[in-house]
């Protein structure tokens, strides 16, 4: 019984530590976003809405690849250039 309780306690401590780190991270992100919103002359809510709308308008790497495949087929090519695939994936990674 004591061994089981100790194990639970350790798990609870790890969870609490993890939550603490998450809260610190979230607090820092919130502070930075408030500063950016103020610099843009917007409320935090409006700033976040604009940011989410911009993100939603961007095509994902998968969508870009699908579009390029359709274009390649329309021009009678069998597939798209592998270098273009690499370029699209790198651009997507840099954005995130």
N, C-alpha and C positions, 0 to 999 in steps of 0.2 A: 504494500500500500504506500509506504513512504517513497519507494522508488518511482512509482507511478505519479505521485504528487509532484515530486521533484522534476520529472520529465515534463509534466504539464506546465509547471512554473517556468521552466526554461523556454518552452515554446511561447508562453505568454510574454515573457520578457523580450524575446526576439521580435514578436509581433509589435509590441509597444515601441521598441527601438525603431523598427521599420516605419511605423506610423509617424513617429517623431521626425524622422528624416524627410518623410513625404510632406509633413506639415511645414517644415522649414523651407523645402523646395517651393511649395505652393505659395507660401508667404512672400518669398523672394520674387516669384513670377508675378504675383499680384502687384507688388510694389513697382516692378519695372513696367508693367502694363499701365498702371495708373499714371506713371510719369510720361509714357508715350502718348496716352490719351490727352493729358493736359497739354503737352507740346503740340498736339494736333488740334487743340481747341475743342475737344469732344468729351462727352461723358465716357466713363469706362464702358458702359453698356453699349453706346453707339459705336465706340471704337472696336469693341469685340464683334458686334454685328457686322461691321464693315469688313473686318479681318476674316470672319467665317464666310461671308459672301464671296470675297476674293478667292479664298481657298476652294470653295465649291465650284467656282467658275473654271479653275485650272483642270486640265486633263491629266489623268494619271498616266504613268508609263505604259500600262496595259492598253489604255485608250489610244495613246499615241501610236503604239505599235500596231494596233488593229487598224487604225486609220491609214497608216503607211502601207500595210498589207493590201488593203482595198485599193489604194492608189497604184500600187505596183501591179496588181492584177488588171486594173483598168488600162494600164499601158502595155499589157501583154508580157510583163516580167513574171518569172516564176515565184520570186520571193524578194524580200528587201535586202539591201546590202548589210552584212554583219556589222560593218563599222557604224552604220546608222543606228543599229540596235544599241551598240555600246554607247554612242553619243546620247541617245535618249535616256538610257538607264543612268548614266553619269549625271545628266542634267536633273533627273528626278531625285537622285541621292543628294546632290548639292542643295536642292531646294529644301529638302527635309532637314 
